[in-house]
């Protein structure tokens, strides 16, 4: 019974961690777009986004990452044999990628707090999809577990990735056309 509570808490904090990661990039995009505005809107928006970003990052995203990790380690202490399974080893590889993604977001967070983010809004939109791909990969690996299942899952992730990138390019074209039509 203890294990099910730990697993439930792990799932809850994974959900809130990903929610934070998804939304933080949206805020970075809004921050970047605010940098291109005229005064006084620029200063007002940047100040507001800095506050929103800081609260999201340190009140939701970081605590969720720490707690999700804590409960994951606890589950592995209860069931250390899971570390012998290929699907778990691959999943842990994706978890390492998730931590690298999180760390990159930390760098972006610091840039916003310093008043300027160096990435374009288009690059940030693409970056936002990396977390989606990691979420798909981990979910397929945990649910399917067997070799054939996760291989098809990974192939599916590549397909979803291609579709996401095409969608981003289409969105960029639509935005460019709309801004061109306004002029």
N, C-alpha and C positions, 0 to 999 in steps of 0.2 A: 504493500500500500504506500509506503514511504516513497518508493521509486516513482509511482504514478504522480504524486504531488510534485516531485522534483522535475519530472518530465513536463508536467503542465506548466510549471514556472519557467522552465527553459523555453518552451514554445511561446509563452506570453512575452518574455523578454527578447526573444529573437524577432517577434512581430514588431515590438516597439522600437528595437534597434533598426530594423529595416525601414520602418516608418520614418524615423529620424534621418536615416541616410537618404531616403528618397526626397524628403521635404527640404533637407539642408541644401541640396543641389538646386532645387527650385528657388530657394532664397538667394543662393549665389548668383543665379541667372538674373533675378530681379535686381540684385545689387549691381551687377555688371551693367544692366540696362539703365539703372539710375545714374551711373557714372557718366552716361552720355547725355543726360538732361541738362537744361539750362538752370542757372541759379534763380531763385532760391530753392526750387523743387529738388535739385540735385542734393543739396546739403540736408534738406529735411528727410528725403527718402533714404539716403545713405545712413543717416543717424538712426532712423527707425529700423532699417534692415540690420544694422549692426547689433542693435538690442535684441531683435527677434532671433537672429542667428546665434547670439551668445546664449540666450535662454534655451533654445532648442538643443544646442550642442551640449551644454553642461547640465541641464535639468532632465533631458530625455535621452539623448543619443549615447553619451558616454556612460551614464549609469546603466542603461539597458545593455550596452556591450559588455560591461563588467559583470553584470548579473547573469546574462546569457552564458558567458564563459564559465562563471562559477558553477552554475547548475549543470553545464555540459561536463565539466571536469568531475563533478560529484557523480553524475551518471556513469562516467567511465571508471570511477573508483568502485562503484557497485558492480559494474559489468566489464572488467578489464579485458575479457576475452574478445570484445568487439574490436579491439585494436588489431586482431589477427585477420579480420575480414578485409578483402580488397575494397569493397564499397566504402568502408569506414576510412581506410587509408586515403582513398581518392577524395572523399568528403572533407577530411582534415586538410588536404591540399587546397581545396576550395576555401576552407575556413582561413587558411593562411593568406590566400588572395583577398579575402574579405577584410582581414586586419590591415593588409597593405592598402586596400581601398580606403578604409577608415583613416589610416594615417595620412594618406594623400588629402583627404577631406580636412584633416586637422591642419595641414599646411595651408589649404585654401581658406579655412576659418581664420587663421592668423593673418593672412593677406587682407581679408575683409576688415578685420579689427585694426589693421594698419592703414586702412582707407582706400585700398586699390587691389583688385583681383586681376592677376595677369592673364587669365584665360578668357577667350571669347565666349559669348553666350552660346554659340554653335558648338564649340568644344565642350562646354559644360553640359549641353543637352546630350551629346554623345556619351560623356562620362557618366551621366545619370543612368544610362542603360547598362553599365557594367554591373551595378548592384543587382539589377533585374536578372542578368545572366547567371550571376553567382547564386541567387535565390532559386532559380529554376534548377540549376545543377544540383545543389544540396537537397532540394525537395525530391527530385527524381532518384537520387542516390539513396536517400533514407527510405523512401516508399518502395522502390522497386528492388533494391538490394542485390538481385542476381546479376550475373555478368551480362547476359543478353539485354536485360531490361535497362541497365544503366548505360550500356553502349547506345541503344536506341534513344535513351534520354539525352545523352550528350550530342548525338546527331540532331535530335530535335532542338537542342539549345543553339547549335550552330544555325539551324534554319530560322529559329526565332530571332537570333542576333541579326541575321541578314535582313529579315523583315523589319526589325526595329530600325536598322540603319537606313533602309529604303524609306521608311516612314519619316524619319528625321529629315532626310533630304527633301522629301515631298513637302513637309511642313515648312522647311526653309524657303523653298520655291514659292509657296503660297504666301508666306510673310513678305518676301521680297516683292512679289507682284502686288500685294495690297499696299505696301509702302510706296511703290512706284506709282500706283493708281492715285494716291493721295496728292502727289506732287503735280 
